[in-house]
Amino acid sequence: MENKKRFSGIWGEIYSARFLRDKGLTILSANYRTRNGEVDLIAQDNTYIVFVEVKARGKGAIAEPKEAVGYTKQKKLTAAALEFLSVNPYGLNSRFDVIEVFLGEEYKLEKINHIENAFDATI
């Protein structure tokens, strides 16, 4: 079960990175880790630095992927984002997005739901 969860997360991030690139964003970092948390993807367009939490689920999942991004996760993402920005001052606005990835058999992509401005920074 744990391996299946890990692989769905990896595939979710791969599909999400491709999706963002196809929308014209540049991927700056993947799996950016700090002592306070991790950001799955960090991307940039002309206006924003986008901190992305990816949630992938297979068939039969009990809850929607976005439901796993609660207050505690938002707080960790915010702390990691602030750390990233302190080291990489791009001078752009920032936002937090959630990408839901729905996977079928053998981790095939069925659907992506990109939720822009999914939440405000939580400190």
C-alpha positions in Angstrom: 0.0 0.0 0.0 2.8 2.5 0.9 4.6 1.8 -2.3 1.4 2.4 -4.3 0.8 5.7 -2.5 4.4 6.8 -3.1 4.2 5.9 -6.8 0.9 7.7 -7.3 2.6 10.8 -5.7 5.5 10.6 -8.0 3.3 10.2 -11.1 1.1 13.1 -9.8 4.1 15.4 -9.6 5.3 14.4 -13.1 1.9 15.0 -14.6 1.5 18.3 -12.7 4.9 19.6 -13.9 4.0 18.8 -17.5 0.6 20.4 -17.1 2.2 23.6 -15.7 4.8 23.7 -18.5 2.1 23.3 -21.1 0.4 26.3 -19.5 3.6 28.4 -20.1 5.0 28.3 -16.5 8.7 27.5 -15.8 9.4 24.9 -13.2 12.0 26.4 -10.7 12.1 23.5 -8.3 10.6 20.2 -7.4 10.3 18.7 -3.9 11.8 21.8 -2.3 12.6 20.8 1.3 13.2 22.9 4.3 13.2 22.1 8.0 9.7 23.5 8.1 8.1 21.6 5.3 8.2 20.8 1.6 6.7 22.3 -1.6 6.0 19.8 -4.3 6.6 22.2 -7.2 7.6 25.8 -7.5 6.9 27.5 -10.8 7.0 30.9 -12.3 5.1 32.9 -14.9 5.3 36.6 -15.8 3.4 37.6 -12.7 3.7 35.0 -10.0 6.0 32.6 -8.2 3.6 29.7 -7.7 3.9 27.2 -4.8 2.1 24.0 -5.8 0.9 21.2 -3.6 0.1 18.1 -5.7 -2.4 15.6 -4.5 -2.9 12.4 -6.5 -5.5 9.8 -6.0 -6.4 6.6 -7.8 -9.8 5.1 -8.4 -11.9 4.4 -5.3 -10.3 7.1 -3.2 -12.6 8.1 -0.3 -12.0 11.8 -0.4 -11.2 14.5 -3.0 -7.4 15.1 -3.2 -7.7 18.8 -2.3 -9.3 17.8 1.1 -5.8 16.7 2.2 -4.5 20.2 2.2 -5.7 21.4 5.5 -4.6 24.1 7.9 -1.5 22.3 9.1 -0.3 21.5 5.6 -1.0 25.1 4.5 1.1 26.4 7.4 4.0 24.1 6.5 3.8 25.2 2.8 3.7 28.8 3.8 6.9 28.4 6.0 8.7 26.6 3.2 7.6 29.2 0.7 8.9 32.1 2.9 12.2 30.3 3.2 12.4 29.9 -0.5 11.7 33.5 -1.2 14.2 34.7 1.4 16.9 32.9 -0.6 15.5 33.6 -4.0 14.0 37.1 -4.1 12.3 37.1 -7.5 10.3 40.3 -6.9 7.1 38.7 -8.1 3.8 38.1 -6.3 3.3 34.7 -5.0 0.4 32.4 -4.7 -0.5 28.9 -3.5 -2.1 26.4 -5.9 -3.3 22.9 -5.4 -3.3 20.4 -8.3 -5.5 17.4 -8.0 -4.4 14.4 -10.2 -6.8 11.6 -10.8 -5.1 8.4 -11.8 -6.5 5.3 -13.5 -5.0 1.9 -14.0 -1.2 1.6 -14.0 -1.0 5.3 -13.0 -2.5 6.6 -16.2 -3.6 10.2 -16.1 -7.4 10.5 -16.1 -7.9 14.1 -15.1 -6.1 17.1 -13.6 -7.8 19.9 -11.7 -5.7 23.0 -11.1 -7.0 25.2 -8.3 -5.3 28.5 -8.5 -5.1 30.6 -5.3 -6.3 27.6 -3.4 -5.5 29.3 -0.1 -3.8 32.4 1.4 -0.5 32.3 3.2 -0.9 30.9 6.8 1.6 31.7 9.4 
